[in-house]
Amino acid sequence: MNLLPLTDLESSLPFRKGERNMLPLLDVPGKVKSVLAALDAGVTIPPHPMPCEGSLLLISGAIEFLIGETWHTVKPGQFLRIPSGTMHSVRALESSRFLVVQSLGGVLNEAH
């Protein structure tokens, strides 16, 4: 298995002024996908449906996260579950980094 060491988020995923920057970390076809994101302050990712069960973990910064019709203010270390098919959106209140995991095959819900 190849692992990508992320010891320095600043150099691995820098902020781009007025943009979003995405770094795919894991993609197991039909099972799970994981992406690290960096959003500059003021950047919004427009509403779009979640194709499967998902989750978001805010690493740094501050964001507002739309799930359905409700905006949630998220702080570092907070975790959100995103139900399959739910419209969602992100807007960065300040430069922020977060991890998104999509469970394409339901693996997040399986008992271990």
N, C-alpha and C positions, 0 to 999 in steps of 0.2 A: 504494500500500500504506500502510495506517495503522499506525504504530508507537507503542507505549505506552512513553514514557521512564520508566525506573525508576531515578531518580537517588537516591532516598531510600527504602530499604525500610521504615524505621521508620514513615514517614507513609503509604506506599503500601499496606502490609500490617502493621498493628499486631497485637500479641499481645492476645488476649482471655483474661482470667483463667479457667483451667480449660477452655478451648475450643480448637477449631481454626478457622483463618481461611483461606479459599481465594480466590485471585485468578486467574481464567482469563486466559491471555496470548495463546494462539493456538488456533484451532479451524478446521482445514481439513477439512471433512466427508469421511470415508472415507480420509483420509491421515494427519494428525498432530494431536495435541492436546497443549497444554502448560499446566501449572498451577503457580503459585507458592503454597506453603503455609507457614503460620506455626502452630506448635503450642506452646501454653504448657507449661511443665514439668509432667510427670506425665500429660499427655493421651495416650491411646492411640486409634488408629484400628483398629477391630476387623478381624480377618482377613477378606479377601475375595479373589476370583479376579481376576487381571489379564486383561482381555479381549483383550489383544494384546501384542506386544513392547513393553517399556518400559524406562525408565531413571530413576534418581534421583541428583541432585547435591545434597549438603548444603552450604548456603551459610554457616550459622552455627549454633552450639549443639552439641548431641550427641544422637543418637538411637540406638535399637536398631531394626533392620529385620529382619522375619521374611520369609525367602524359603523357601517349602516348609515344612520343619520345623526350619530352622536360623536362630537369631538372630545378627545381625551388628551389632557396635558400629561406628557410623559417625561420623567426625569431619569438620569443615569441609574442603571441597575433595575429599572422597572421592566416587567415582562407582560406582553399582551398576547392573548390567543385570538386568532382571526378565523372565524368559521368559514367553511367552504361556501363559495358563491356570494359572499358578502362584499358589497362595494366598500372600498377603503381608499384612503388618501393620506399623504404625509406632508406636513409643512414644517420647515425648520425655523424655530424661533431664534436660534443661534446656530452657529456651525456645529453640526452633529454627526456622530457615527453610530450606526446600528446594524444589528445582525437580523436577517430574515431567514426563516427556515420554512420550507413548504414540504408538507407530507403528502406526496403524490399517491402513495399506496397505503395510506392510513397508518404508517409505522409509528406516528406520534401517539396514537391512541391504543396501541397494542399493549397488553399486560406483559410485564417482564418477570 
